[in-house]
Amino acid sequence: MSVGGPTVEVMTETRDGAVSDARDVRLADLDFTVVDVETTGWAPDDAGITEIGAVRVHDGRVVAEFGSLVNPGRPVPAPITELTGIDDQMLTGAPPVAAVMPGLLAFARDSVLVAHNAPFDLRFLTAACAGMGLGWPGFEVLDTVRLARHLMATPQEVPDRKLATLAGFFGTPVRPSHRALDDARATAAVLGRLLARLAEREAINTLAELDAWLATRDAAAAAAAAAAAERPSGAFGPLARLLGRLARWRRAPRGHVQRGS
């Protein structure tokens, strides 16, 4: 695919006093940059970015948006085109990632980076920076999947923590579409709802406190999962319980009826 002129679209509202050390600042005073990337595959070693979308949020309000198609320098697989609607023809005139990343980093400067399943997006973004010889700024990062894991009850409220599921539950104005800017907008709306829940339920005021709360919840969830793994469960659970009862019955004195548990 050939690389044409830049197609980056940026809408900005510059604010004075942007936060450089976010951890001890009140969450309500922080800027969040919610980012989403579309790609040709699942790992940056053998796939490239096809689209980047980001929205900057302050005090629950979107103050700026950033979006660009990106020429990945390789064909887009048919299943990806079917999923995203992005095809080779659309990307013919799009800029390469090296032309887009500086604008994204400038857009996100002095903010907390947010993504849904953040490790996926960060792998591609940091790999793009490395490929350019550009240092990654080391943003504070908040993952809305991780936040939802501890604030949304499954299966009582939602069957899973997918972006489309959470957007549907909260009735976000923009629904995910596997296009970067729409998905960033939906994630920003979900973030707002999750932070509102957090404010209602927990006495958490800063990012540092939120990190500590998440770490505590992660540890508790890991301990519960480990304990559950030691108990008979799934398809073999009833069989294990039956065998346990049989063993107890065999050990019981003749004429004594032992009740199952």
CORWO-V880990 format. One record per residue. N is the residue number from 1. RES is the residue in three letters. PHI is phi as a letter, one per 40 degrees, with the letter a starting at -180 (NA if undefined). PSI is psi in whole degrees, -180 to 180 (999 if undefined). D_FIRST is the distance of its C-alpha to the first C-alpha in Angstrom with 2 decimals. Layout:
n: [N,N]
res: [RES,RES]
phi: [PHI,PHI]
psi: [PSI,PSI]
d_first: [D_FIRST,D_FIRST]
//
This chain:
n: [1,2,3,4,5,6,7,8,9,10,11,12,13,14,15,16,17,18,19,20,21,22,23,24,25,26,27,28,29,30,31,32,33,34,35,36,37,38,39,40,41,42,43,44,45,46,47,48,49,50,51,52,53,54,55,56,57,58,59,60,61,62,63,64,65,66,67,68,69,70,71,72,73,74,75,76,77,78,79,80,81,82,83,84,85,86,87,88,89,90,91,92,93,94,95,96,97,98,99,100,101,102,103,104,105,106,107,108,109,110,111,112,113,114,115,116,117,118,119,120,121,122,123,124,125,126,127,128,129,130,131,132,133,134,135,136,137,138,139,140,141,142,143,144,145,146,147,148,149,150,151,152,153,154,155,156,157,158,159,160,161,162,163,164,165,166,167,168,169,170,171,172,173,174,175,176,177,178,179,180,181,182,183,184,185,186,187,188,189,190,191,192,193,194,195,196,197,198,199,200,201,202,203,204,205,206,207,208,209,210,211,212,213,214,215,216,217,218,219,220,221,222,223,224,225,226,227,228,229,230,231,232,233,234,235,236,237,238,239,240,241,242,243,244,245,246,247,248,249,250,251,252,253,254,255,256,257,258,259,260,261]
res: [MET,SER,VAL,GLY,GLY,PRO,THR,VAL,GLU,VAL,MET,THR,GLU,THR,ARG,ASP,GLY,ALA,VAL,SER,ASP,ALA,ARG,ASP,VAL,ARG,LEU,ALA,ASP,LEU,ASP,PHE,THR,VAL,VAL,ASP,VAL,GLU,THR,THR,GLY,TRP,ALA,PRO,ASP,ASP,ALA,GLY,ILE,THR,GLU,ILE,GLY,ALA,VAL,ARG,VAL,HIS,ASP,GLY,ARG,VAL,VAL,ALA,GLU,PHE,GLY,SER,LEU,VAL,ASN,PRO,GLY,ARG,PRO,VAL,PRO,ALA,PRO,ILE,THR,GLU,LEU,THR,GLY,ILE,ASP,ASP,GLN,MET,LEU,THR,GLY,ALA,PRO,PRO,VAL,ALA,ALA,VAL,MET,PRO,GLY,LEU,LEU,ALA,PHE,ALA,ARG,ASP,SER,VAL,LEU,VAL,ALA,HIS,ASN,ALA,PRO,PHE,ASP,LEU,ARG,PHE,LEU,THR,ALA,ALA,CYS,ALA,GLY,MET,GLY,LEU,GLY,TRP,PRO,GLY,PHE,GLU,VAL,LEU,ASP,THR,VAL,ARG,LEU,ALA,ARG,HIS,LEU,MET,ALA,THR,PRO,GLN,GLU,VAL,PRO,ASP,ARG,LYS,LEU,ALA,THR,LEU,ALA,GLY,PHE,PHE,GLY,THR,PRO,VAL,ARG,PRO,SER,HIS,ARG,ALA,LEU,ASP,ASP,ALA,ARG,ALA,THR,ALA,ALA,VAL,LEU,GLY,ARG,LEU,LEU,ALA,ARG,LEU,ALA,GLU,ARG,GLU,ALA,ILE,ASN,THR,LEU,ALA,GLU,LEU,ASP,ALA,TRP,LEU,ALA,THR,ARG,ASP,ALA,ALA,ALA,ALA,ALA,ALA,ALA,ALA,ALA,ALA,ALA,GLU,ARG,PRO,SER,GLY,ALA,PHE,GLY,PRO,LEU,ALA,ARG,LEU,LEU,GLY,ARG,LEU,ALA,ARG,TRP,ARG,ARG,ALA,PRO,ARG,GLY,HIS,VAL,GLN,ARG,GLY,SER]
phi: [NA,c,b,c,c,d,b,c,b,b,b,b,b,c,b,c,g,c,c,b,b,c,c,b,c,d,d,c,c,c,c,b,b,c,b,a,b,b,b,c,a,b,a,c,c,b,a,b,c,b,a,b,b,a,b,b,b,b,f,g,b,c,b,a,b,b,a,a,c,b,c,c,g,a,c,c,c,d,c,c,c,c,c,b,g,c,b,d,c,c,c,d,c,c,c,c,c,c,c,c,d,d,c,c,c,c,c,c,d,g,b,c,c,b,a,c,g,d,d,c,c,c,d,c,c,c,c,c,c,c,c,c,g,b,c,c,c,g,c,c,b,b,b,c,c,c,c,c,d,b,b,b,c,b,c,c,c,b,c,a,b,c,d,c,c,c,c,c,c,c,g,c,c,b,c,d,b,g,b,c,c,c,c,c,c,c,c,c,c,c,d,d,c,c,c,c,c,d,c,c,b,b,c,b,b,b,c,c,c,c,d,c,c,c,c,c,c,c,c,c,c,c,c,c,c,c,c,c,c,c,c,c,a,g,c,c,d,d,c,c,c,c,c,c,c,c,c,c,c,c,c,c,c,d,g,b,c,b,c,c,b]
psi: [139,159,121,-161,163,143,20,134,123,131,124,149,104,133,137,157,32,148,126,-29,95,-19,-31,11,144,139,-37,-19,-4,154,135,133,111,121,149,141,144,145,171,-6,-158,-11,139,-15,-31,23,163,167,135,-19,142,133,144,147,140,130,136,129,41,7,134,122,-12,155,151,134,141,138,154,130,115,-7,18,159,151,122,147,-42,-32,-41,-41,-36,-45,-22,2,124,175,-39,-39,-29,-2,-44,9,152,156,166,-30,-25,-18,-37,-43,-38,-40,-45,-38,-39,-39,-2,140,38,168,128,133,140,157,117,60,-37,-35,-53,-40,-35,-44,-41,-43,-35,-38,-43,-44,-40,-24,-6,25,129,141,131,-14,48,149,138,136,127,119,-23,-46,-42,-44,-32,-32,-2,-13,127,129,139,12,-43,-51,147,-22,-180,30,153,-44,-38,-47,-40,-40,-41,-44,-9,47,148,-30,130,147,143,10,28,139,-48,-41,-43,-35,-41,-44,-41,-39,-41,-42,-42,-45,-42,-40,-41,-33,-42,-43,-43,-36,-33,-27,148,70,124,-24,167,-36,-44,-37,-42,-43,-41,-44,-41,-41,-43,-39,-45,-41,-41,-40,-40,-41,-39,-40,-41,-40,-35,-25,-14,147,134,178,-147,-27,-6,-54,-39,-42,-41,-40,-43,-37,-42,-40,-41,-41,-38,-40,-32,-16,145,148,139,-6,128,121,126,141,157,999]
d_first: [0.00,3.76,6.58,9.47,13.02,14.62,15.43,17.97,21.18,24.30,27.85,30.48,34.22,35.36,38.39,40.83,42.09,38.90,39.84,39.10,41.29,40.70,42.76,46.13,45.14,46.03,43.21,43.93,43.33,39.97,36.54,34.05,30.28,28.96,25.34,22.99,19.52,17.32,15.40,13.73,17.11,20.48,20.51,18.52,19.12,16.70,14.73,12.95,13.75,12.15,15.08,18.22,21.43,24.82,28.24,31.11,34.49,37.99,41.20,39.48,37.76,34.10,34.16,30.47,27.00,23.54,20.25,16.54,13.30,11.24,7.60,8.60,6.32,7.00,7.55,10.23,13.50,15.53,18.43,16.53,15.32,18.96,20.25,18.32,17.07,13.58,10.93,7.24,8.33,10.11,7.54,5.43,8.38,9.47,10.81,10.49,13.55,15.48,15.68,16.85,19.32,21.93,22.30,22.77,25.30,27.14,27.25,28.76,31.12,34.71,34.07,34.18,30.83,30.98,28.77,29.56,29.44,28.70,28.17,24.89,23.40,25.01,23.63,20.03,21.11,23.32,20.82,18.33,21.32,22.34,19.01,19.49,23.14,24.16,27.23,27.36,30.09,31.97,32.25,34.97,33.28,34.65,33.40,34.39,34.50,37.10,38.99,39.07,40.31,43.51,43.93,43.12,45.48,44.15,44.96,47.44,44.97,41.51,40.55,37.75,35.97,32.57,31.19,31.58,35.13,36.15,34.66,36.62,39.75,39.71,38.61,35.90,34.98,31.25,30.40,27.49,24.62,21.95,20.34,20.66,22.91,25.12,25.60,26.44,28.92,30.46,30.79,32.46,34.93,35.65,36.20,38.75,40.62,40.71,41.99,44.61,45.76,45.91,48.07,50.39,50.95,50.75,52.16,48.90,48.29,45.81,42.64,44.79,47.07,44.19,42.78,46.28,46.73,43.46,44.39,47.81,46.43,43.91,46.81,49.01,46.40,45.83,49.61,50.02,47.31,49.01,52.37,51.05,49.62,53.14,54.63,54.55,51.98,49.79,50.90,53.36,54.99,57.63,58.45,58.88,61.15,63.15,63.64,64.73,67.29,68.54,69.05,70.95,73.06,73.98,75.06,77.09,80.91,82.26,83.17,80.81,77.98,74.94,72.66,68.95,66.75]
//
